[in-house]
Amino acid sequence: MPAIAVNQRVVQGALSQVPYGHSIGTDNCSIGVGMIARMSDGSSWCAHFNCSLPGTLDQLAAIQAATFSTLSGALRSAPLSLDACTGGQLKGGTAAIWAGIQQYFNQAKNRSSTLTDIKTGCNGIYADRTKGVRCLGAAEHLSGHPAPSNSKATVPPPLQGFDTDSVLDEKMVLEFVSRHYGFCLRYLSHEDNANKGDLSADEALLIRQHGLGLMPVQHVRFYPWSPTGALGKEYGQYAVAHAQTVGIPHGVSVWMDLENVNIKSAAQAVIDYCNAWFLAVKDAGYSPGLYVGANSGLSGEQLYQLPFQAYWKSISSVPDIPGRGYQMVQSIPPKAVSSKLPIAIDSNYATTDNKGGYPQLWPALLPS
């Protein structure tokens, strides 16, 4: 059997994405290339690339061993064993699987045409240079490239999340985790005092303890409202104050909701509002993001010219962000799904935009 060359860029690329919440792989325990790292602290996480391309068990084992060895060395952790997640006998094509995995993490062109069979499963894992393996949550079963128009950025598996205006309890969080959601977005007040349904420190801890990543988004005023620079500074400061009260650490994405703007408002007034909000949040150490909703008052080019580097596309018909695109895309969950959920939500997929940017999640906590 020919030797399997280990592509160091697979590991290096994955590790470089750690601060941005990117997953290395998924745990689906089905046909594909996977590894289970049993860490010295007793935790056990599985990285699994679920591919439809088949291969022999011997070839698969060799690829797994090479991937495991390289990853464990780069992490400087103490894995104790390696298990194969094959799900059954495989036949031929292992070279194509490995080439696909290499290409997935490399900055390669035309990946959308060559990776149509790579799928993600559940329980996305995260690598950390000093803490071993960290688990944020889960990814929906998806097929194909998450950003087919993006031929340059290194794109991780897309992660499914949701946003909701409802307070989450333990049962709700566990229900969403069981349905392969990996993160959620909860609301902060645009006023001095938090409202009853806004995100609290206790809820944030509960969410993260039970397996979901977290990001906050600030409420927006009802239509019609008129943005100004002074109001943007005020609301940005409120977003910071409430985020700090919740305990959200520096570097996490804090999202501004831009919608319901009075049609009589001048574009420059909206720009002034956005700029002032951005500065207030950025100066506090957070990563400002912009949710583009209906009646935002700005064109795609005007949105792109703002200082924001992270954009979230709403369900509404909104302009694209030229040259950058979106880091999150919102959608309405199918009725077959929403009817079984405990609360009303909008679904969201987090992925890499055209410049390589990715939402900055507050990761779920490691189980003790």
C-alpha positions as CSV (number, residue, x, y, z in Angstrom):
1,M,0.0,0.0,0.0
2,P,1.5,3.4,-0.9
3,A,2.4,5.7,1.9
4,I,-0.2,8.4,2.8
5,A,1.4,11.9,2.8
6,V,0.2,14.1,5.7
7,N,-0.7,17.5,4.6
8,Q,0.5,19.8,7.4
9,R,-1.7,22.6,6.1
10,V,-4.7,20.6,7.0
11,V,-3.8,20.9,10.7
12,Q,-2.2,24.3,10.5
13,G,-5.2,25.7,8.7
14,A,-7.6,24.2,11.3
15,L,-5.6,25.5,14.2
16,S,-5.4,29.0,12.7
17,Q,-9.1,29.1,12.8
18,V,-9.5,28.4,16.5
19,P,-10.0,32.0,17.6
20,Y,-12.8,32.3,15.1
21,G,-14.8,29.2,16.3
22,H,-14.1,27.0,13.3
23,S,-14.7,23.3,13.5
24,I,-12.1,20.8,12.3
25,G,-14.7,18.0,11.6
26,T,-17.8,16.3,12.7
27,D,-18.8,13.2,14.6
28,N,-21.2,11.1,12.5
29,C,-19.6,7.7,13.0
30,S,-20.5,6.7,9.4
31,I,-18.5,5.9,6.3
32,G,-15.6,8.4,6.0
33,V,-12.3,9.5,7.5
34,G,-12.5,10.1,11.2
35,M,-10.6,10.0,14.5
36,I,-11.4,9.9,18.2
37,A,-9.0,11.6,20.5
38,R,-9.3,10.3,24.1
39,M,-7.7,13.1,26.0
40,S,-5.8,12.7,29.3
41,D,-8.6,14.4,31.2
42,G,-11.0,11.7,30.1
43,S,-12.9,13.7,27.6
44,S,-13.5,12.1,24.2
45,W,-14.2,13.9,21.0
46,C,-14.4,12.7,17.4
47,A,-13.3,14.5,14.3
48,H,-15.0,12.9,11.3
49,F,-15.1,13.7,7.6
50,N,-18.2,12.0,6.3
51,C,-17.7,11.4,2.6
52,S,-19.6,9.3,0.1
53,L,-16.4,8.3,-1.6
54,P,-15.5,4.7,-0.5
55,G,-12.1,3.2,0.4
56,T,-10.7,0.0,1.9
57,L,-10.4,-0.5,5.6
58,D,-6.6,-0.7,5.5
59,Q,-6.3,2.5,3.5
60,L,-8.8,4.2,5.8
61,A,-6.9,3.2,8.8
62,A,-3.6,4.6,7.4
63,I,-5.3,7.9,6.7
64,Q,-6.8,8.0,10.1
65,A,-3.4,7.2,11.7
66,A,-1.7,9.9,9.7
67,T,-4.4,12.5,10.5
68,F,-4.4,11.5,14.2
69,S,-0.6,11.7,14.5
70,T,-0.4,15.1,12.9
71,L,-3.3,16.6,14.8
72,S,-2.2,15.3,18.2
73,G,1.3,16.5,17.7
74,A,0.2,20.0,16.7
75,L,-2.2,20.2,19.7
76,R,0.5,19.1,22.1
77,S,-2.2,17.1,23.9
78,A,-2.2,13.6,25.3
79,P,-4.5,11.3,23.3
80,L,-4.5,7.7,24.4
81,S,-6.1,5.8,21.6
82,L,-7.5,5.9,18.1
83,D,-10.8,4.4,16.9
84,A,-12.0,4.0,13.3
85,C,-15.5,5.4,12.5
86,T,-16.1,3.5,9.4
87,G,-19.7,2.3,9.7
88,G,-19.0,-0.7,7.5
89,Q,-16.8,-2.2,4.8
90,L,-15.4,0.3,2.3
91,K,-14.2,-0.2,-1.3
92,G,-11.7,1.9,-3.3
93,G,-11.4,5.6,-3.7
94,T,-9.6,6.5,-0.5
95,A,-7.1,8.6,-2.4
96,A,-10.0,10.8,-3.7
97,I,-11.3,11.1,-0.1
98,W,-7.9,12.3,1.2
99,A,-7.5,14.7,-1.7
100,G,-10.9,16.1,-1.0
101,I,-10.0,16.7,2.6
102,Q,-6.8,18.3,1.7
103,Q,-8.5,20.6,-0.8
104,Y,-11.2,21.4,1.7
105,F,-8.8,23.0,4.1
106,N,-6.4,24.5,1.6
107,Q,-7.0,27.7,-0.3
108,A,-7.9,26.0,-3.5
109,K,-10.0,27.2,-6.4
110,N,-13.1,25.5,-7.8
111,R,-13.8,23.5,-4.7
112,S,-17.5,23.8,-5.2
113,S,-17.3,21.5,-8.2
114,T,-15.0,18.9,-6.5
115,L,-16.4,18.7,-3.0
116,T,-20.1,18.1,-3.7
117,D,-20.0,14.8,-1.8
118,I,-18.3,16.0,1.4
119,K,-20.9,16.3,4.1
120,T,-20.8,17.3,7.7
121,G,-22.4,15.4,10.5
122,C,-23.1,16.2,14.2
123,N,-20.9,17.3,17.1
124,G,-18.4,19.7,15.5
125,I,-15.2,19.8,17.5
126,Y,-12.7,22.6,18.0
127,A,-8.9,22.5,18.4
128,D,-7.1,24.6,20.9
129,R,-3.3,25.0,21.1
130,T,-3.2,24.8,24.9
131,K,-6.5,23.2,26.0
132,G,-6.7,20.2,23.6
133,V,-10.0,19.7,22.0
134,R,-13.1,21.9,22.6
135,C,-16.6,21.1,21.7
136,L,-19.0,23.9,20.6
137,G,-22.0,22.0,19.4
138,A,-23.3,20.5,16.2
139,A,-23.6,21.0,12.5
140,E,-26.5,20.1,10.3
141,H,-26.1,17.4,7.7
142,L,-25.2,19.4,4.6
143,S,-23.8,18.5,1.2
144,G,-21.5,20.6,-1.0
145,H,-19.5,23.7,-0.5
146,P,-21.0,26.2,1.9
147,A,-19.8,29.2,-0.2
148,P,-19.6,28.1,-3.9
149,S,-18.9,31.7,-5.0
150,N,-15.9,31.9,-2.7
151,S,-12.8,30.4,-4.4
152,K,-10.1,31.7,-2.1
153,A,-11.1,31.6,1.5
154,T,-10.5,28.6,3.7
155,V,-14.1,27.5,4.5
156,P,-15.0,25.4,7.5
157,P,-18.1,23.2,7.7
158,P,-21.1,25.5,8.1
159,L,-22.6,25.5,11.6
160,Q,-26.4,25.6,12.1
161,G,-27.7,27.9,14.8
162,F,-30.8,29.9,15.6
163,D,-31.9,33.2,17.0
164,T,-34.9,33.7,19.3
165,D,-36.5,36.3,21.5
166,S,-37.5,33.7,24.1
167,V,-35.6,32.9,27.2
168,L,-34.1,29.4,27.0
169,D,-34.2,26.8,29.8
170,E,-32.3,23.6,30.2
171,K,-34.9,21.4,28.5
172,M,-35.1,23.7,25.5
173,V,-31.3,23.9,25.0
174,L,-31.0,20.1,25.2
175,E,-33.7,19.8,22.6
176,F,-31.9,22.1,20.2
177,V,-28.6,20.3,20.8
178,S,-30.3,17.0,20.0
179,R,-31.5,18.5,16.7
180,H,-27.9,19.4,15.8
181,Y,-28.0,23.1,16.4
182,G,-24.5,24.4,17.4
183,F,-25.1,28.0,18.6
184,C,-27.8,30.5,19.4
185,L,-28.3,34.3,19.3
186,R,-30.1,36.0,22.2
187,Y,-31.1,39.6,22.6
188,L,-29.7,42.5,24.5
189,S,-31.7,45.7,25.3
190,H,-31.2,49.0,23.5
191,E,-32.2,50.8,26.6
192,D,-30.5,51.4,30.0
193,N,-32.3,48.6,31.7
194,A,-32.6,45.0,30.5
195,N,-36.1,43.7,29.8
196,K,-37.6,40.5,31.2
197,G,-36.9,38.5,28.1
198,D,-33.4,39.6,27.4
199,L,-30.3,37.5,27.8
200,S,-29.0,37.2,31.4
201,A,-25.8,35.9,32.9
202,D,-27.6,32.8,34.3
203,E,-29.1,32.0,30.9
204,A,-25.8,32.4,29.1
205,L,-24.1,30.0,31.5
206,L,-27.0,27.5,31.1
207,I,-26.8,27.7,27.3
208,R,-23.0,27.1,27.2
209,Q,-23.0,24.4,29.9
210,H,-25.4,22.3,27.8
211,G,-23.6,22.4,24.5
212,L,-24.5,25.6,22.5
213,G,-22.2,28.4,21.5
214,L,-23.6,31.9,22.0
215,M,-23.6,35.4,20.5
216,P,-25.7,38.5,21.5
217,V,-27.8,40.7,19.2
218,Q,-29.2,44.0,20.2
219,H,-32.9,44.8,19.9
220,V,-34.0,47.4,17.3
221,R,-36.7,49.9,17.6
222,F,-40.1,49.5,15.9
223,Y,-40.8,51.1,12.6
224,P,-40.5,53.9,11.9
225,W,-37.4,55.1,13.7
226,S,-34.8,57.7,12.7
227,P,-31.1,56.9,13.3
228,T,-28.6,59.5,14.2
229,G,-24.9,59.4,15.2
230,A,-25.8,60.3,18.8
231,L,-28.3,57.5,19.0
232,G,-25.8,55.0,17.5
233,K,-23.3,55.9,20.2
234,E,-25.9,55.6,23.0
235,Y,-27.2,52.3,21.7
236,G,-23.7,50.9,21.2
237,Q,-22.8,51.8,24.8
238,Y,-26.0,50.1,26.0
239,A,-25.0,47.0,24.0
240,V,-21.6,47.0,25.6
241,A,-23.0,47.5,29.1
242,H,-25.5,44.6,28.8
243,A,-22.9,42.3,27.2
244,Q,-20.5,43.0,30.1
245,T,-23.3,42.4,32.6
246,V,-23.9,39.0,31.0
247,G,-20.2,38.2,31.1
248,I,-19.6,38.0,27.4
249,P,-15.8,38.0,26.9
250,H,-13.8,40.3,24.5
251,G,-13.6,39.2,20.9
252,V,-17.1,37.7,20.7
253,S,-19.4,39.0,18.0
254,V,-22.0,41.5,19.2
255,W,-24.6,42.2,16.5
256,M,-26.5,45.3,15.6
257,D,-29.9,45.0,14.1
258,L,-30.4,47.4,11.3
259,E,-34.0,47.5,10.1
260,N,-37.3,49.3,10.3
261,V,-35.6,52.6,9.4
262,N,-37.9,55.5,8.6
263,I,-38.0,55.9,4.8
264,K,-37.6,59.6,5.2
265,S,-34.2,59.2,7.0
266,A,-31.2,60.3,5.0
267,A,-28.6,57.6,4.2
268,Q,-26.0,59.7,5.9
269,A,-27.9,59.7,9.1
270,V,-28.0,55.9,9.0
271,I,-24.3,55.7,8.2
272,D,-23.6,58.0,11.2
273,Y,-25.6,55.8,13.4
274,C,-23.8,52.6,12.2
275,N,-20.4,54.2,12.6
276,A,-21.0,55.4,16.1
277,W,-22.5,52.1,17.2
278,F,-19.5,50.3,15.7
279,L,-16.9,52.4,17.5
280,A,-18.7,52.0,20.8
281,V,-18.7,48.2,20.6
282,K,-15.3,47.8,19.0
283,D,-13.6,50.1,21.6
284,A,-15.0,47.9,24.3
285,G,-13.2,44.9,22.9
286,Y,-16.0,43.2,21.0
287,S,-16.3,42.2,17.4
288,P,-19.1,44.3,15.9
289,G,-21.5,42.6,13.4
290,L,-24.4,44.0,11.4
291,Y,-27.7,42.3,10.8
292,V,-29.1,43.6,7.5
293,G,-32.9,43.5,7.8
294,A,-35.8,45.0,5.9
295,N,-35.8,48.8,5.4
296,S,-32.2,49.2,6.5
297,G,-31.9,52.5,4.6
298,L,-28.7,51.7,2.9
299,S,-27.6,50.1,-0.4
300,G,-25.2,47.1,-0.6
301,E,-22.3,49.4,-1.5
302,Q,-23.1,51.8,1.4
303,L,-23.2,48.8,3.7
304,Y,-19.9,47.6,2.4
305,Q,-18.3,51.0,3.0
306,L,-19.2,50.9,6.7
307,P,-16.4,49.9,9.1
308,F,-18.1,46.6,9.8
309,Q,-16.4,43.4,8.7
310,A,-19.1,41.0,9.6
311,Y,-22.6,40.9,8.1
312,W,-25.6,38.8,8.8
313,K,-28.3,38.4,6.1
314,S,-31.9,38.4,7.2
315,I,-34.8,36.5,5.8
316,S,-36.0,39.6,4.0
317,S,-35.0,40.6,0.5
318,V,-31.8,42.6,1.2
319,P,-28.8,43.7,-0.9
320,D,-25.6,41.6,-1.1
321,I,-22.4,43.0,0.4
322,P,-20.2,43.5,-2.6
323,G,-16.7,41.9,-2.3
324,R,-17.5,40.4,1.1
325,G,-20.8,38.7,1.3
326,Y,-22.3,37.4,4.5
327,Q,-21.0,35.4,7.5
328,M,-24.5,34.3,8.6
329,V,-27.6,33.7,6.6
330,Q,-31.0,33.6,8.3
331,S,-34.0,31.4,7.1
332,I,-37.3,30.2,8.3
333,P,-37.2,26.6,9.5
334,P,-39.5,24.1,7.7
335,K,-42.8,23.6,9.3
336,A,-42.0,20.0,9.9
337,V,-39.1,21.2,12.1
338,S,-40.6,24.3,13.7
339,S,-43.8,22.5,14.7
340,K,-41.7,20.2,16.9
341,L,-39.6,23.0,18.5
342,P,-40.4,24.3,22.0
343,I,-40.2,28.0,21.0
344,A,-40.3,30.2,17.9
345,I,-37.0,30.6,16.1
346,D,-35.3,31.7,12.9
347,S,-32.6,29.4,11.7
348,N,-29.1,30.6,10.8
349,Y,-26.0,29.2,9.2
350,A,-22.6,30.5,10.1
351,T,-19.9,30.2,7.5
352,T,-17.0,32.1,6.0
353,D,-17.5,35.2,3.9
354,N,-15.6,36.1,0.8
355,K,-12.8,37.6,2.7
356,G,-12.4,34.7,5.1
357,G,-14.3,36.3,8.0
358,Y,-16.3,34.1,10.4
359,P,-18.7,34.9,13.3
360,Q,-16.9,35.1,16.7
361,L,-18.8,32.6,18.9
362,W,-18.6,32.4,22.7
363,P,-18.0,28.6,22.7
364,A,-19.9,26.1,24.7
365,L,-18.2,24.9,27.9
366,L,-16.3,21.7,28.1
367,P,-18.0,19.1,30.2
368,S,-16.3,18.5,33.5
